[in-house]
Amino acid sequence: MKNFFLLSILSLLLTHSLLAQPDFFTLKASLQSTLDSIIAEQSIPGATAAIVMPDGQLISLAAGYADKEEKQAMPLGAQMLLGSVGKIFVSALVLQLVDEGKIKLDEKVSSYFEGIAWYNKVPNAADLTITSLLNHTSGIPRYVFAPGFLAAIEKDPMRTWKPEECLAVILDQAPSHPTAKGWGYSDTNYILLGMIIEKVTGESYYQQLEERVIAAFHLRHTYPSTQRELPGLIQGYIGDNNFFKLPKKVVSDGLYAMNPQFEWTGGGLVTNVEDLAYFIKWLHTGKIMSTSTYQQFIKAADFRTGAAAETGYGLGTFVWNTALGFSYGHAGVMPGYLTQVEYVKENGVAIAFQMNTDQGSVRVNHENVQRMASWVVQFLADK
């Protein structure tokens, strides 16, 4: 009788499990169909997506082509350059150092560059704080689109850049606004943050990233983009805005079309959607920084005024208020690739999306991610 009772319980549990599985398979099918539609509607060569559910379960998707001329299907978890999404990694390191008492958010940036002559030529040099670098309220112009930088890249796209050389192209320029009195996205802020990380820790940024994040959280498909040979990097396609004047296909004979090393702490990584989705999940669930520091991380600055606001840009994260509630994440572009990663806080869902073309926009990719997120939120509501 006892054995019969146990067998009955096991049978009920197995039946319940089998009945529950089609719902999950239906969710995955809906997500795949959505990704296929995005590819078709937006004329994207290929894309990958990864969703980490509230319980940590992973859904990995791929659609389209890794190489459309060769008709090579996009593989799951394909590796791509992530562009400015790398800023969330920089922010994570800075905020860990804040928790350790080695950096203070209201500290003047000038205190890290005492006796360094070029620093005084940085726009708003005397007023900059760590917070103003993290949330782009510094008023420092972008070095990437400075005429001097673009001319140098066109002349020698294989050049290796020192951080000081990237900064040199914006020295003595007028600031775009007074510090903390406006907002303007600028990779230059994160170059300065990278230099501060190295001053504080006595190690290179990439050493710190390896120790604190990549190895610590087993991000097996993430590594620095410090050279043209980038193992595992799939083919990418340049869109209409070819500001570096590169070939339309950015990978040839296993080499990227330019030296991506200049990006450094403005992005500076190769990764895939699976690593990204897990990382942003950990970032927003207490695995990376303290609760009090996290509250500073998601505190937004308005895109126009730089003042505290409900939505805008936090300390290395965009803050959106959507139909699904608040979402936090980042967008990134590198020639040939676009990346979007978001965390839907109310439902605990993390989504990463990458495509192998830079033809697109932050707004559209935010909408793409929200389209996929809506299926997951509905699934969770129906459970």
Secondary structure as GFF3:
##gff-version 3
##sequence-region A 1 383
A	DSSP	alpha_helix	2	41	.	.	.	ID=ss1
A	DSSP	beta_strand	46	52	.	.	.	ID=ss2
A	DSSP	beta_strand	58	67	.	.	.	ID=ss3
A	DSSP	beta_strand	72	73	.	.	.	ID=ss4
A	DSSP	beta_strand	80	81	.	.	.	ID=ss5
A	DSSP	three_ten_helix	83	86	.	.	.	ID=ss6
A	DSSP	alpha_helix	87	99	.	.	.	ID=ss7
A	DSSP	three_ten_helix	109	112	.	.	.	ID=ss8
A	DSSP	three_ten_helix	117	121	.	.	.	ID=ss9
A	DSSP	alpha_helix	130	134	.	.	.	ID=ss10
A	DSSP	alpha_helix	147	155	.	.	.	ID=ss11
A	DSSP	alpha_helix	163	168	.	.	.	ID=ss12
A	DSSP	alpha_helix	187	201	.	.	.	ID=ss13
A	DSSP	alpha_helix	205	209	.	.	.	ID=ss14
A	DSSP	pi_helix	210	214	.	.	.	ID=ss15
A	DSSP	beta_strand	223	224	.	.	.	ID=ss16
A	DSSP	beta_strand	251	252	.	.	.	ID=ss17
A	DSSP	beta_strand	255	256	.	.	.	ID=ss18
A	DSSP	three_ten_helix	260	266	.	.	.	ID=ss19
A	DSSP	beta_strand	269	271	.	.	.	ID=ss20
A	DSSP	alpha_helix	273	283	.	.	.	ID=ss21
A	DSSP	alpha_helix	291	297	.	.	.	ID=ss22
A	DSSP	beta_strand	300	301	.	.	.	ID=ss23
A	DSSP	beta_strand	308	309	.	.	.	ID=ss24
A	DSSP	beta_strand	312	313	.	.	.	ID=ss25
A	DSSP	beta_strand	318	322	.	.	.	ID=ss26
A	DSSP	beta_strand	325	334	.	.	.	ID=ss27
A	DSSP	beta_strand	337	344	.	.	.	ID=ss28
A	DSSP	beta_strand	349	355	.	.	.	ID=ss29
A	DSSP	alpha_helix	362	382	.	.	.	ID=ss30
###
